[in-house]
Amino acid sequence: MNDEDLATLTTAQDWLAAGHKVAVATVASAWGSAPRRAGSHLAIRDDGLFMGSVSGGCVEGEVIVEAQALLAADSGSTLLEYGVADETAWRVGLACGGRISILVQRLAEDGYPVSIVDALTTAAIDGRSLIVLTDMATGRSWLGDTASAPEGVMVRGWAPPRRLAIVGAVHIAQALVPLAQGLGVAPTIIDPRTMFAAEARFAGLPIDRRWPDEALAEWKPNAASAVVALTHDPKLDDVALAAALSSEAFYVAALGSRKNHARRLERLAAMGVAEQALARVHGPAGLNIGAVGPAEIALSIAAQMTAVWRQSAQGAQVA
């Protein structure tokens, strides 16, 4: 949801910079079978052009009309309510059940300030989470935290886009890729070995054929990044782990037996990696579920990566 909604907000920002009046509609609350979750965004331009969604198409037309009226009056915000039992809901198409409450704000200081969009964009690049608070009485939004949210304030958590660098275009990587994608984590394969890093093995997926340290230097792991080494080759895995441990990556892991992992830690220490950083490496990679075969090993890694994310400050803010 975050990637799509952030794209909606940045488009709204571009429209404003081009001289248009712009409104941002946000799902404030949803019950039952309402098709979009709370926090979903729709951007509306003064000429009716829009991007995003607050109902999957059910009430967008009505919301756009209300937003244009808001912009014409230079008013700060308005709260719209639709329910399956309402005549308006049936007329505009919310016949699928449920109820939905939508806050429409101007993209302006008295509504949804442009500075929030700037902050969200920067946080996404840096891999940081942010919290946007909205006073439902005044219709004004600002950045804050859950501890500072008084009663009557809508809290919208923004998790940074998560990424996964998989070092080693091996069989386990082929099983791990769809699991990561299903979790909303964007995977990248890194492997300089041409035979392994063949396009046909990872169709449509970014493949970086440079050495892992060079690839990761450009990929820039941040606090929303995970790095997993799967090659069993110290020439590749060790440099990848050293690069990952010098970053804020929330999850760093490598395949191998406990005996091999102990040797790996000795090699990394000899490379100058500090003891505190070495403790961050999950090895052998994955939760101990008795995994057998590539698919189950990939599942154990995806599960451990998710657990570490949810236990981190970043994941906890948007849980």
URNORRA-V867237 format. One record per pair of residues at least 6 apart in sequence whose ideal C-beta (glycine too) atoms are under 6 Angstrom apart, sorted by the first residue. I is the first residue (numbers start at 1). J is the second residue. Records with the same first field share a line. If there is no record, write none. Layout:
I->J / J
This chain:
2->158 / 159
3->161
5->41
6->120
8->41 / 43 / 51 / 52
9->117
11->43 / 51
12->22 / 24 / 43 / 107
13->114 / 117
15->22 / 45
16->22 / 107
20->45 / 46
21->46 / 71
22->45 / 107
23->44 / 67 / 70 / 71 / 104 / 106
24->43 / 105 / 107 / 112
25->42 / 54 / 63 / 102 / 104
26->41 / 103
27->36 / 38 / 40 / 54 / 102
28->101 / 103 / 154
29->38 / 101
30->38 / 100
31->98 / 99
32->97 / 98
33->96 / 97 / 98
34->98 / 100
35->55 / 56
36->54 / 55 / 56
39->156
40->54
41->52
42->52 / 53 / 54
43->51 / 52
44->50 / 64 / 67
46->71
50->64
54->102
58->93 / 94
59->82 / 92 / 94
62->92
63->102
66->80 / 104
67->104
70->78 / 104
76->106 / 110 / 111 / 139
77->105 / 111 / 139
78->104
79->103
80->102
81->101
82->89 / 94 / 100
83->89 / 99
84->97
105->111 / 112 / 139
112->141
119->143
120->158
123->130
124->160 / 161
126->222
127->160 / 222 / 223 / 224
128->160
129->159 / 314 / 317 / 318
130->158
131->144 / 145 / 157
132->141 / 156
133->142 / 144 / 149 / 153
134->141 / 154
135->153
136->152 / 154
137->152
146->155
149->155
157->317 / 318
159->318
160->224
162->185 / 224
163->186 / 225
164->180 / 185 / 187 / 226
165->188 / 190 / 219 / 227
166->173 / 187 / 189 / 228
167->190 / 212 / 229 / 240
168->191 / 230 / 231
169->189 / 191 / 196 / 197
170->230
171->294
172->230 / 294 / 297 / 298
173->230
175->294 / 295 / 298
176->298
177->187
179->298 / 302
180->187
188->206
189->202 / 207
190->208 / 212 / 215
191->197
192->209 / 211
197->207 / 209
208->215
212->236 / 239 / 240
213->239 / 243
216->243
221->227 / 244 / 247 / 249
222->248
223->248 / 250 / 314
225->249
226->251 / 305
227->244 / 249 / 252
228->253 / 285
229->237 / 240 / 241 / 254
230->255
231->237
237->254
238->267
241->254
242->271 / 273
244->252
245->273 / 277
250->309 / 312
251->305 / 308
252->280 / 281
253->282 / 285
254->283 / 285
255->285
256->284
261->283
265->278
268->278
285->301
286->300 / 301 / 304
287->300 / 303 / 304
289->300
291->297 / 300
309->315
